Amino acid sequence: MHLAKRLDEVGFSDIVQIRNKVMELRAAGQPVHAFHGGEPFFETPESIKDASTRALSENRTRYAPSSGIEPLRTALVHKLQSRNGISAAVEDVIVTAGGAHALYVAFQAILDPGDDMMLFAPYWTPIRDMITMEQARPVMIPKSSARRNGITETLEHLSTPNTRAIYYNTPQNPSGLVFSRQEAEEVAAFAIKHNRVVVADEAYEDLVYEGEHVSIASLPGMAERTITCYTFSKTYAMTGWRIGYAAAKDPFMTGLRKLVLYSTNGVSTPTQWAALEALTVPQTAIASRREEYRQRRDLLVEGLNELGLECDLPAGAFYAFPRVAKIHKESRRVAAMLLDKVHVATIPGVVFGAQGEGHVRFSYAVSPEALRAGLDALRKFFV
Ligand code: PLP
């Protein structure tokens, strides 16, 4: 008995393994300061839950079109135009089972075995596995040196004849980096010059504290070569609902439609009605959540720096990525020590690629009380 060869090099997300370990500790009655997660600190808004209950009581429980219910896709077109500056028609939008599914079908739609895919590193862990699953090769673009030496120069230097596409995530997980408009323009110019596809991951589009969120597909000449992936998980605290969407033009959308049809045959119908309701949440409510995240970020980053865990101020998302090499040079050891000694759960930076070594990732999507308690526990680590 053996598995398909294309799974040989594919790992099982370390993040999920850590999440399982924390659940085990908790089940054994041990308190854990949980900074390892990637979930909003608030619950799904009531109006969204009500919309799903309403859909159930109205018996909206049958197969939906595999690419998504029409009212949701129409509302998404409006959102893409008004908030992202991406001009799209209904046929350019597809509903997926979360952002992860959108990315999965995007990679499947564009990568052939032997292709290279460029990605800025450190990167969100599953991306490497998703590329490898297509028997394609991830080509790392170290983010710090790219910023130091110039994005264009670095992309030109690392580009290979087999490069098919670039994964472009802003705001970025795990570093919280937000690419500037000029940086987006440089990536776009490179993609156009060399005829590359861009897979844009905008999961954290609503969590930008400094600078602006620029959707790369909104730049001239980019809509036709970009598959942009979104999720309801982060903005609306809907991680467990499993709904997201992608925007793309043909030929890519034809591929996405086939892949969604044969992977999930669409997202559960009541969840889609709930997502439609989510799009009516006012921007003022999203902005006040953002402000709450900003306060948590400032509290955490200040606390980490006070402890000598040097941390740049992340401009977006809800993660801090301090340097921890002064505790131990291997971040896996540091994360294990923090968890064992003071029950502080973090993610070792190395799981986000070699460029993340020497760091651990903290999520500040937790309550201010949990944040303060976690910082107190960390102080004990150093005494
Ligand atoms: N992209 C990034 C960078 C993420 O961090 C995540 C979730 O952590 C996702 C996409 C996908 O989220 P989901 O599958 O919950 O929509």
Residues whose N, C-alpha, C, O or C-beta is under 5 A from the ligand:
A	BS01	PLP	G38 G98 G99 A100 H101 W124 N173 D201 A203 T231 S233 T239 I243 G244
